Amino acid sequence: MRKIIKHSLKVMGAIAILVFATKDTGTIIQPVQIVDTKGAQMTFADGEVVNVVNESATTYTVERDGVVGEVNKEYILLTQRKSVNYSVRRITALKEDPNSENVKRFLLEKETLTVQKNEGAYCFVLTEDNMTGYVLTEDLEKENLPIVNLAFLQADVPTADGGLLPKDTLVVVKSYGNGVFRCLDQSGKEHNIPKEQIRFVNEQITRGLDSRFMQLTDSIIAKAKEFIGTPYVYGSSGPNAFDCSGFTSHVYKLMGYTIPRSSASQSNYGTPIAREDLLPGDLLFFNTTGSGVSHVGIYIGNGQFIHAASSPVNRVTISSLSEAYYSKRYISARRVLK
């Protein structure tokens, strides 16, 4: 019988619970007992999904039925963070007034918004390019930000197709259940790995310091290059046509990562990177309209990036950061992966 790890509960009042505006989600990967406010023990079972309401350097504060307690991070796989933002379910109209047919512009699927006021059938919103207006409430959903967990294999692991994943292979951990982690290897194939064979990557590890991680970025670049020549169509997310942010989000999705849909949203996702520190796989952002971030591509090394370019190119192509057009319009870069 698996040993249950016991932890003491840090008692918090109801007022403290109300301070937390959002709840993250995690999965218990080792049974845990905590002590509730009445001194009774409460067990979190292996594989149980829990609400994470706060975190410190070494612990997560979890909540269930109004009871909160601190659990060491090594016993929880954090899978999703709640955002304060909303995303667009499908292409929809941003109206000047809910009772008017005057459309200010169309909102893209997965575009991020801030809801200023909920008026029932419509919400008054603020877009990331600082436009306000009304959008159908049914076309909005709370934005969830999946967590990317990286791990190494601690031993050779046989695969379902008769192959073998060697020890120290880097994998992306997507979820957990029944004693196994569901993982993606560097080619994007999915595998079920026993939890005793997983060693999670320290958060401070970087691609520049770990050659095995570079293999994963090489796979992302290879996936992106498969779409060279695909037509540019505004509002499209692939696979037969893309706009710029539709292309970047689709490529990362194929590798098991979900990033925001619009270029403006993507420019606030991940870790800011100086131009001189660019590595393959980083997202590059440009101002092509004269007002903020309006274009995004994926850096592929040697001063080049791959992107879905609009007129006059109108296709997925490779360009150089040294080109006068892009050099003058470059704004920033973000690293999605650590």
Secondary structure, DSSP 4 states (H G I P E B T S, - for coil): -PPPEE-------HHHHHH----EEEEESS-EEEE-TTS-EEEEPTT-EEEEEEE-SSEEEEEETTEEEEEEGGGEEEEEEEEEEEEESS-EEEESSTT---EEEEEPTT-EEEEEEE-SSEEEEEETTS-EEEEEGGGEEEEEEE--EEEEESS-EE-TTS-EE-TT-EEEEEEEETTEEEEE-TTS-EEEEEGGGEEEPPTT--GGG-HHHHHHHHHHHHHHHTTTTPBB-TT-BSSS-B-HHHHHHHHHHHTT----SSHHHHTTSSEE--GGG--TT-EEEE-SSSSS--EEEEEEETTEEEEEE-TTT-EEEEEETTSHHHHHHEEEEEES--
